[in-house]
C-alpha cells in the first residue's frame, strides 16, 4: 500500500530488493553505521519477516529516504532512518516515521522505540520534535553471534 503526500510530491512504498544498493548508499551518505546484518543477505531475512515495515520515500523514481521498521510482537522498532542530505528538512523523514507508526499501530504496537548513538544529536532532536522521549540512562548492549 503506497501513500502519496501531495505537499512533497513523493510516494512512500515498501522496500524491494532492487532498492538495496541505493538504500545502502543512502545509509552511508547519511552517516549511519552499517553492520553485518545490514548486508544483502541480512536484508533478505528481514523482508521475510515484516516487509510492510521497510519503507522507501521516492520522488520521480529517485529514492530520497528509507526506514527499516520492525515488530517483535510487543513493541515496534525504528532502524536505519535516512534521508538524502540535500533533501533533509522537507518532511520526508517525518512522513516515513508517521507511515511506519501507523503500520505498527495496525499490528498492535502500543510503543515504538529507536536507538540513536549519543553523538547523533541531529537524530535525537528530530525524534524529540516528533514526540519521542529521550532516555539517557539506557545502555544498549549487543553481541555478534557465530563469531
C-alpha positions in Angstrom: 0.0 0.0 0.0 1.7 3.2 -1.1 0.7 6.6 0.2 1.1 9.9 -1.5 2.0 13.2 0.2 0.9 15.8 -2.2 2.8 18.6 -0.5 6.1 16.9 -1.2 5.1 15.1 -4.5 6.7 12.0 -3.1 5.4 8.5 -2.7 6.0 6.1 0.3 6.2 2.5 -0.7 7.6 -0.8 0.5 11.2 -1.6 0.0 12.1 -4.1 -2.7 15.4 -6.0 -3.1 16.3 -4.0 -6.2 16.4 -0.9 -3.8 19.2 -2.3 -1.7 22.2 -0.7 -3.4 20.6 2.8 -3.3 19.4 2.3 0.3 22.8 1.2 1.4 24.4 4.1 -0.3 22.0 6.5 1.3 22.6 5.0 4.8 26.4 5.6 4.3 25.9 9.1 2.9 23.7 9.9 6.0 26.4 8.7 8.4 24.7 5.5 9.6 26.9 2.7 10.7 26.4 -0.4 8.6 26.7 -3.7 10.4 27.0 -7.2 9.0 23.2 -7.8 9.4 22.7 -4.8 7.0 24.2 -6.6 4.1 22.0 -8.0 1.4 21.6 -11.5 3.0 20.5 -9.9 6.3 18.0 -7.7 4.4 16.6 -10.7 2.6 15.9 -12.3 6.0 14.3 -9.0 7.3 12.0 -9.0 4.2 10.7 -12.5 5.1 9.6 -11.3 8.5 7.8 -8.0 8.0 8.3 -6.4 4.6 5.5 -4.0 5.1 7.6 -2.1 7.7 10.6 -1.5 5.5 9.7 1.8 3.6 11.1 3.9 0.9 10.3 7.5 0.1 10.7 8.4 -3.6 10.1 11.3 -5.9 10.2 10.8 -9.6 11.6 7.3 -9.1 14.5 8.6 -7.1 14.9 7.3 -3.5 15.0 10.2 -1.1 14.5 8.3 2.2 14.4 4.9 3.8 13.4 3.5 7.1 13.5 -0.1 8.4 10.8 -0.8 10.9 10.4 -4.0 13.0 7.8 -5.5 15.1 8.8 -8.0 17.8 5.2 -8.8 18.8 5.3 -6.4 21.7 7.0 -3.2 20.5 7.8 -1.5 17.3 11.4 -0.6 16.4 12.7 2.1 14.1 16.1 1.3 12.4 18.2 3.0 9.8 16.1 6.1 9.1 18.0 8.1 6.4 17.1 10.9 4.1 19.3 12.2 1.3 21.3 15.0 3.0 20.4 17.6 0.3 16.7 16.8 0.8 16.5 16.9 4.6 14.1 19.3 6.3 11.4 18.8 3.6 9.3 16.5 5.8 10.5 13.2 4.2 11.8 11.7 7.4 8.6 12.8 9.3 6.4 11.2 6.6 8.3 7.9 6.7 8.1 7.8 10.5 4.4 8.7 10.6 3.6 6.0 8.0 5.7 3.4 9.9 3.9 4.4 13.2 0.5 3.8 11.5 1.6 0.4 10.2 3.0 -0.6 13.6 -0.2 0.5 15.4 -2.3 -1.7 13.0 -0.1 -4.7 14.1 -0.9 -3.9 17.8 2.1 -2.0 18.8 1.5 0.3 21.8 5.0 1.7 21.8 7.8 2.3 19.3 11.5 2.7 20.1 14.5 3.9 18.2 18.1 3.5 19.2 20.3 6.5 18.4 24.0 7.0 19.1 24.7 9.8 21.7 26.9 11.6 19.1 24.0 11.8 16.7 22.4 15.0 18.1 20.6 15.7 14.8 18.6 12.5 15.0 17.9 13.0 18.7 16.4 16.4 18.0 14.4 15.0 15.1 12.8 12.3 17.2 12.2 14.7 20.1 10.4 17.0 17.7 8.1 14.1 16.8 7.2 13.5 20.4 9.7 10.7 21.3 11.2 10.6 24.8 14.9 10.6 25.2 16.3 8.2 27.8 19.9 9.0 28.5 20.1 6.4 31.3 19.7 3.4 29.0 22.7 1.5 27.7 22.4 -0.7 24.6 24.3 -4.0 24.6 24.9 -6.2 21.7 26.7 -9.3 20.6 27.5 -10.8 17.2 26.6 -14.5 17.1 28.6 -17.1 15.3 32.0 -15.4 15.9 
